[in-house]
Every structure is written in C-alpha cells, then in structure tokens.
Amino acid sequence: KIEPLKVTVDFLKVPLGLKKPPLKEALAALPGKPKSQILERHKPRRSDAMDNESQYSGYSYKSGHSRSSRKHRDRRERHRSKSRDGTRGDKSVTIQAPGEPLLDNESTRGDERDDNWGETTTVVTGTSEHSISHDDLTRITKDMEDSAHLDCSRHLGVALGAALALLAFLTPLAFLLLPQLLWREELEPCGTPCEGLFISVAFKLLILLLGSWALFFRRPKAFFPRVFVFRALLMVLVFLLVVSYWLFYGVRILDSRDRNYRGVVQFAVSLVDALLFVHYLAVVLLELRQLQPQFTLKAVRSADGASRFYNVGHLSIQRAAVWILENYYHDFPVYNPALLNLPKSVLSKKMSGFKVYSLGEENSTNNSTGQSRAVIAAAARRRDNSHNEFYYEEAEHERRVRKRRARLVVAVEEAFTHIKRLQEEEQKNPREIMDPREAAQAIFASMARAMQKYLRTTKQQPYHTMESILQHLEFCITHDMTPKAFLERYLAAGPTIQYHKERWLAKQWTLVSEEPVTNGLKDGVVFVLKRQDFSLVVSTKKIPFFKLSEEFVDPKSHKFIMRLQSETSV
Amino acid sequence: TMLSNLISFSFQQRIEIHKLREGDNLILGFSIGGGIDQDPTQNPFSEDKTDKGIYVTRVTVGGPAEVAGLQVGDKIMQVNGWDMTMVTHDQARKRLTKRNEEVVRLLVTRQSLQKAVQQSMMS
C-alpha cells in the first residue's frame, strides 16, 4: 500500500504514471503510461511553456524516460533537475528536482522524432478512464506491471539525470588530472597560484554539490503531469556547456599537449565558475521567480461554494494547481456531503400536479418540448411556499444546534473540573495517580452523551470516532488546555488536514485545463481540480498595477478646534 | 388658476429691551447661540450655514425680550452700537449682560415669509 503519510498530489496520476512511490515500486498503477509519455512528449513542443521549476517529478521520469531517454542516452545533460528517484515520493513538487523531470525534459526534448504524439491541450486526456481505477489503489497486483514499468522509466530518467550531474561534476576534476596523468614530465611546475586555484576549485565544487542537491534532488511534493520546461532548458544549457568545454579541452589541450599547467587549471576553474552561474540562474528561475505575487487565484469548491483567494507569482498551471492544493488542505473546511442538500421536506415537487392537454393542432413533433416548457412556466407561476418551510426549518435546526452545544459546553466544563495536575509536593496514593490516557477515560464518560448528540445534530459524527475523541482529550489534558480549547475542534468544522488520514486520503486529483498545463498563469485562466465527489474551480486574475504617489504632511499642520454649540441665556 | 409663491426676505428691526431685575442679576429673558468660535453648521435658524453670527435661540415667555418683540431666530447685529456679527460667544454674552446698563437696544435681522398670491397669466 502506498505509504499513508505520503500526500501525493498526483495529477493525472494514472495516465501519466508520474507517481512513483519513492521507495516502493508499487504506486498506483498508472496504466496510462503511453499516455503519459504522450503528454510528456507533447510538452516540449510547446515553445511557450514556462514552467519554471519543472518539478514534475513523476511525470518526468515517467514518460520521457522510457522513450526519449533511451533515444537520448547520449545526451547527458546536467541534471539540474536531476531528481533522484527518491523524490518520487509525493509531494514536493517544486523544489526537489527529482531527476525525472530533467530526464523527461530530455526525452521530451528529443521529441522531435515523436511526431505522432498528439496534442496535449488538456492534461486530462485519458485521465477520466483512469481516475476510476484510482479507486483501486489497493489493487496493487494489477498495477504492478504498470508501476514497475513506469518506475523503470522513471529510474532511467533519474539515472540519466544523475549521470549528467556526475559528468558535469567530474569534468573539472578530469581537466585537472588528465595532464598530470598523461604528460606529467613535460608540465611546467606551477607553484602557489595553482594551489590557490585547486582550493578554490574544491570549495566551489562542494558548494555546487550542496546547491544542486538542495535545488534539484530533494523529494518532490507531487507528481506533475508535464515536464518542467525551465528544467529542461537548464539541462540543455548545462549539457551544451559541458560539451563545449570538452571540445575545447580536447582540441587545445589534449591534442597539443599544452605545457602550461596553470592555464589548464584556470580553464578548469572557469568551467566550475560557469557551472556555478548556471546554478545561480537555476535558483532564480526555479525558485525566485514565483515569489513575487503577480496573480490572485480564486478557488471555489463546487460542492458547497467554499472559496478562498490566494496570491501567487509567475507559475505554470500545474504548479499553481499544486500550490492551491497545498493550501486547500489547511484552509478549506472539510467537505461534508451530509450538509449539502436542502432537507427533502423543503423541496417540494412542483412539477407534479400539472396535466397538459393539447387543444387544436396535433403535431407531435415539438409537443414534448412545448409541453415541458408549459409545465415549467406554470410551475414557476404557481404560488410556492417552500421558502417558508426552508426558513422555519433552518431556524429550528439552529435552535436545536445551539441547545445541544450549550449542553455540550457545560458537560465538558464540568468534566474538566474533576481532574487536576499532580503537583510535585503533593503526596498521593500511587493508586490514585493516573496518566493522561486514564485521566481522559475517567472524564470522558460524563461528556460522551452530550458530545455524541451534538455531533449527530451537526452531522459531524462520521469524522470523529470515539477513539479519536479520547485521543484528543488525552492530548488536551497533557497540555493543560481549557475545555474551550478542547472543544475548538468540534464546534466548528475544521480544515481537512485536521482529520484522520483516511479522510483526506484523496491524493489523487485530476487537473482539467483548456490550456496546456505548462503554460504560465495569465489573467483569465481557469482550471479545475477534480476529485470524485467534488472539484475545485480556480480562476486567475492579475494583480493590478499600483500607482503610488506621495504626499508630504507637515507634522505641525495637525491642528484642531472644538466643535462648540453653546447656548447661553441672558 | 392661482399661483402662490412664498417670498422670503429679511428686514431689520430695532428692539429695546428693559432688563428685569431678579435678585442680584439683570435678566433679559432670552438665550443666544452662535459666535465666531462656534460651529455654524449646527445653527438651526441661519439660512447660510457659514453664518457665525449671534442668534436668538429661545425667548422666555413673558420676559422682557418677548415684551419688547424679540422672536426666536432673530440674528442680533448690534447691541447698544456694538457690532455682534464678528464676536465670540462669550463676548456676545458679556455685551448683553453689562451690569451698569439697564436698557439694551438691539438691531436684529429677521427672516420672514410672505405669501404672495399671483394671478396666473392664463386666467
């Protein structure tokens, strides 16, 4: 089973097969491996893809790897986003650059040959049919082949990325060592300047190593359906850089057996500097660019209309989707299907009671529509009192809830007065001393009934089992919380992440978008994040340009008079 | 048809008030409001809400002011020759309650509404 703690946001998990369990192969099978590849492949074609940190860990290695990676095996690009397979894990999308994305990029890059891969306007292609299989997460056997296959491609991608990184890392060292090994006797001695350069090379490589790890190789937060374009570009850049350096090295130094060792060392140092600058560029592109808020996203839950606004910077649609989901779990109140519909007593069947008689002409062609329209019109005109019922029903419900809540609060307050913390100085019979769990159990009985009734009335009882209430009570007792603090969790519906894991096991989200998901956010972009029972509709608005002007106020100019209105009699 | 118009105009009036002695005080029997140090927008009697003049806000029934013909809403322009249009509230009070004066002669402005009935052109 998938690690329960992994919160993986898998976009299009299935088709893209992006999801790759960090440590285990068994990730929900993504049957759509070919599809994912298609998707992946499609990505690079898009010139305007501006995915800055193509995190698409998951996606990347999945699709691209198998195909393109094989094709471009020779291309060892520096894996800027080399994500190590470990990243597959689950969530972190952005920063970790699991190699996969790089590899995918590579593969996608080489997708010129894959002309037959269709357009990928929406990421959803194929998702729908697979989303059903999402529910069969438990059927690992069925997914085994797929996941294994996908993991294979992912691993491949990661391996390639790692290879590129290794190549880039070892190149300066090779530059330094080859002259020593091949024509040592002819080399001019090079004293202190060389030593200084050696030290600088060593430290720069160390920093490069740490920086690359921090930027690209941490565990991803989520699996993205598509490759990150920026990562792909960075990989290309690194690859070109390394290749051109090798070219020059081979021609100028190896062939001619250059004697000036100092020059060789400086050449190697310049490569390390160039790599550091590319890393700097990567930091800016992948990390910094999205920090300045540029857009306001409005996320509305389709089931009950709960909405929030978020400020984001320049992001691609898929990364914005992950951002929204990260915030969804702690901002939106938990989805409670029981609270959605009006009680049946309120909604009356208005359509009934009408019979349609057609007089005169009998053309049966448009009779049905005409009839239904007539019925609807008549029903609308009929005097309807359902709003009355709704109003009174709501008032009654509210009164009931308040009454139960009052009982609950009183019961909890009284229960808490029965226990107190043992002070150090007090001497008590060991039999009387309880640990938090026992204390919780002791006082739970007096409030259990009131709690149960209250939860029933507010339709929250599926979210709180007795065990969870006891655990929370124990927690509150341990930390000396007041009854009000204990009740905070029950009196209002909290965000989804507060409840038991199974409640928010929904790691599978589907991203539905009319534009390619690696496109950047623009004013007016709308995309939908779907789950089985509800969806989040996200719309984008650009933050307006502010014109700030200044006005100087002299502190001495603040003067006041009394507003007087006296009346004096004379 | 008859058209009625209300014409508003102000006219000045001279009022002579003989102060009444009550114990140790000489009282005039009315109250004033306004002044350049007051808020003119709160004045209910003035037509121009930036007018910071002194207005009569109350007239005691049967007092010397009422006997002399002073009415609520009158604007006091002069008291015994002293100008009252640009004084503070306290200065106005002092000018009216001088202990050595038994008679004060006020120049007041009163707004009046007169109905003018005009025959319409048609009829």
Contacts between the chains, C-beta under 8 A, distances in Angstrom:
chain1	res1	chain2	res2	distance
A	561	B	37	8.0
A	563	B	39	4.5
A	563	B	42	7.7
A	564	B	35	8.0
A	564	B	37	6.3
A	564	B	38	4.7
A	564	B	39	6.0
A	564	B	89	7.3
A	565	B	33	7.1
A	565	B	38	6.2
A	565	B	39	5.7
A	565	B	42	4.6
A	566	B	33	6.9
A	566	B	35	7.7
A	566	B	38	6.5
A	566	B	89	5.4
A	567	B	31	5.3
A	567	B	32	7.2
A	567	B	33	4.7
A	567	B	57	5.3
A	567	B	58	7.5
A	568	B	31	6.4
A	568	B	32	5.8
A	568	B	33	7.8
A	568	B	89	6.8
A	568	B	93	5.0
A	569	B	27	8.0
A	569	B	30	7.1
A	569	B	31	4.1
A	569	B	32	7.9
A	569	B	58	7.1
A	569	B	60	7.9
A	570	B	27	7.0
A	570	B	28	4.8
A	570	B	30	6.6
A	570	B	31	7.0
A	570	B	32	6.3
A	570	B	93	6.2
A	570	B	96	4.6
A	570	B	97	5.3
